[in-house]
Amino acid sequence: MERMTVEHGFGPFYRADSRLLILGSFPSVKSREAQFFYGHPQNRFWPLMARLCGEERPLSLADKADFLARNHIALYDVIEQCSIVGSSDSSIRDVEPAELRPILAHSEIGGHIFTNGATASRLYRRYLFPLLGIEATALPSTSPANAACSLDILEARWGAVLLPILRRKTYMNIFLCYDRCSTCQKAERWLQAQGVAYEKRPIKEQNPSAEELKLWQARSGLPLKRFVNTSGMLYRELQLKDRLPEMSEEEVFALLATDGMLVKRPILITDSAVLPGFKEQDWAAALSI
């Protein structure tokens, strides 16, 4: 098959109330023919998203557009133009990245950016992260080529990070806390005094998963160490002051996910910010108070 220079061929799908953006690498031949995303009949994207949203799988282009709009989902790809052989991601060369800034400026996506597959993740990291400064959360590919992941596995992996966003029809602030912590008590009294609505989540009983921590750290723009509870007894017992510098980020995320007492508290999560630790000025700014 001949190498060709190809433009994306159709624009992004988003609305002003879109809350998350899922990026592929570049449209397949079938998608370019259909002039819409995930047009290959064996790609699991549409049945997967239907499962996650608790709806029937959309079939027509109009139904797919309605489905995305109804569930506040935006779609696009990392690449606007490239040279490629057929639909082969491994053959992609001469990349011109997509322009995402208008999408982010005219929607509620904020830091909720996700990549569908390893190639999209790698290309985002290379071409778009330097422009946007926003980390994207990598999800396993829905392509039929990713035979190692069944639809059930994809549902579990995607659902772990997407369901909290998909299920929140109107965004509710999340307040992670430990009731016996004096700083958490102070922060909660402040939220109540300001009349802020929030969903309270006990950090010890409902400790964050590694996937959640990765997403929050990426959205916050803060170094991972800001999410570590360096004042806790468990931190000292595990001698983490000496161990953490030798650990990879993946290892740190996995460790924090084992016990909520290792995670910095309180944490406030809004539609546009993630704030570990209580600083009244920062929280007021994030909540537009």
N, C-alpha and C positions, 0 to 999 in steps of 0.2 A: 504494500500500500504506500502511496506517495506521501511525503511530508508536505504539509500545506500551512501557510500562514492564515490563521482563522481569527475573526473577531467573535466576541461573545454572542452577539446576534439578537439578544433580547435583554431588557433592562432588569434591574432588581425588583423584587416584590416587597413592598413595605407599606405601612399605613402610619399615620401620626400616632396611633396608640399601640404600635408594635412594641413588644417588650423583650424580645430576644431575636438574635440574628444567627442563622445557621448558614455557614459558608461551605460550598463544595470547592473543588479545585478549578475545573473548567467544564462546561457542558459537554456531554457525550454527543455523538452524532445523532442519536435518537432524540435527545433533548433539543438539539439545535433544529432538527426537523419539526418537532412539536412546538418549538418556540416557548418552551416552559421547562421547569426544573424536574429532574429525575424522570425522564421520559422512557428510560429502558424498562420494559415490562418486568424484568427480573430484579430490578433494584428494590430493596426493602424499605425505602424511605417512607412511601405513602402508607403501606400497611402498618409500619412501626408507629408513625405519628398518629394514625387512627386509633391504635391501641392505647397510646399514652393519653390521648384526649378523650377516650371513651366514646368514640363515634364510628360510624360506618366509613369504610375506605372511600375517599372521593375518587371518581373515575374521570369525569370530563374536566377540561381545563377550567370551565366556569365553576364547577364544584370544588376544584382544588383551590382556586383563588378565594372562594367564599370560606372554605375551611381555614385557610391561613389567616384571613382577616378576622374571622370569628374567634380564633384562638390566639390572636396577637403575635403571630409568627412572621418574621421577615426572612426572605431567602435571597441569597446571591452567591457569587463565586469569587475566589481570590483573584482570578485572572480575567482581565478584560480582553486581551489579545495575546496570542502566542503562535509558535509553529508547533504542529503536532501531527502524529501519524494516527489517523482514525480517531479512536477514543482512548488511546493508550496514555495514561498519566505519566508513565515512565519515559515517554518520548517527548514530553513538553520541553520546549526550548524558547529562547528569545521572548521572555515574559514581559508584558506590560500589565502591571497590577491594576486592579479595580479601584475606583475612587469611592471610598466608603464614608468620607466625612459628611457629605450632604445627607446620607441616610441617618447617621447618628445625630446630626443636628436637628433633624425634623421628625424625630420619633422618641419613644421612651426607652430605647434599648440600653442606653448607658454602657455599662461594662458587660452586658450579657451577650457575649460573642462566642460562638461555638464553631468548631471545624469538624466537618464530616470526613474522617479518614486521615491517615498518616500523611499523605501527599498534601492535602489541603493545609494541615497543621504546619508542615515543613515550609510550604510556600508562604503561608501567613507570617510565620516567624521571620522569614528572610525579607519579604517585600513590604508587608503592611505594618508589622509591629514597630519598625523604626519610624514610620510616618504617624502612627496613631498613639503609640505608647500604651496601648491597651492589650493586656494578655487575653488570648483566646483559649478556651477550654477545649482540649482535643477529645473527640468522641470516636469510637470505632466505626469504620466505614460500613455503610449500608449496601455497598456494591456487592453483587453476586460473587465477585472475585474474593471477597473476604469470607471464605467458606468456614473459617475457624469459629465464626460467630453466628450462631443460629438466631432466629428472630427472638426467641426467649432471652438469649444472652444480651442481644441488642436492647431489648426492652428494659432489662435490669440495669444495664450500664448507662443508657441514655436517661432512663427514668430517674436515676439517683440524682442527677443534676438539673434535669428539666422540669420534673413534676412540681417542685416548689414554686416555680414561676408559672407554669401552665395552669395550676390549680388556683392561683391567686387572681381572681377576676378583677378585684380592685386591690391595689398594692397595700399590704399591711406591714408596718414596720415590725421587725423582729428584735426582741430584746433577750439576749442570752445572758444568764446570770446564775449566781450561786447565792442562795438566800442568806447564808451565814457570813457572807463577805460584806464588810462595812462599806466598801466602795460601791458594790452593787446596790446596797440598800440606799445609799445616797443618790445614785443615778436614777433609781426607780422613783424615789420621792421627787426628784427634779422633773422626770417625765410626767408624772401625775400633776405636778404643780403647773406645768405648761399646757396641760390638757391634750397631751399626745396619745393617740390611740396606738396600741402595740400588742403584739402576740408574745407572751412570755414563754420562754423555753429554758427549763432548768439544765444547765450545762453539764452537770454531773450525771443526771438520770438520762438525758438525751444528748449524749456527747456527739459533737459534729463528726461526720464521716470525712475520710481523706478527700473525697471528691468535693464536698462542701467547702472544706478548708482551702483547697486549691482555687476554687471559684472566688471565695471571699478575698483571699490574698491577692489574686489577680485584679479584682475589682477595686481593691483598696489602693493599689499602687505602692503599698508599703513593703519593706523587706519582711521575709518570713519570720525572722526573729521577733518581730513585733507581735506575733500571735502566740508566742510561747510565754507561759506563766512562770517567770523566773523567780517569783517570790514564794512559790508553793513548797510545801514539805516534800511532795513527790519529786519535784525538780531536784532537790538536794539529795534525796535518797537514791535517785538514779544517777547521780553525779553527772548531770547533763551539762553543767558548765564546761566540763572537760570533753564530754563526748560529742556534743552538738557540732563543734567546728569540724569534726572528722566525718560527719554524716552528710549524705547527699540530700537534696530537697525531698526526693521521693521517700527516703527513709524517715525524714523528719515528719512529713505529712502522715505517714503510716503510724509513727509513734504517737503523735498527738491524737490520732483517731482512736487510740486504745483506751484513753481515759480523759474525760472532760476536764479533770483537775490539772492537766498539763497545759490547757489552753488559756490564754490571757482572757480576763473577764473584767467588767462586762463587755459584751460586743453589741453594738447597735447596727442593724442592717436596714437601710432605707432603700427607696427605689433608685437612688443615685450614689450611695456611699456605703462603705463598710468601715466602722470605727471601733477598733479594739482599745479598751481602756476608756475611762470616763474623763473627758475634758469638756467642761460646760460650753466653752466658746466654740469648739469644733462641732459638738452635737447641735448647738443652736444654729450654726451655719448650715449643717446638713439638713436640718428640718425647717429651714427658712423662718426661724423664730426671731 
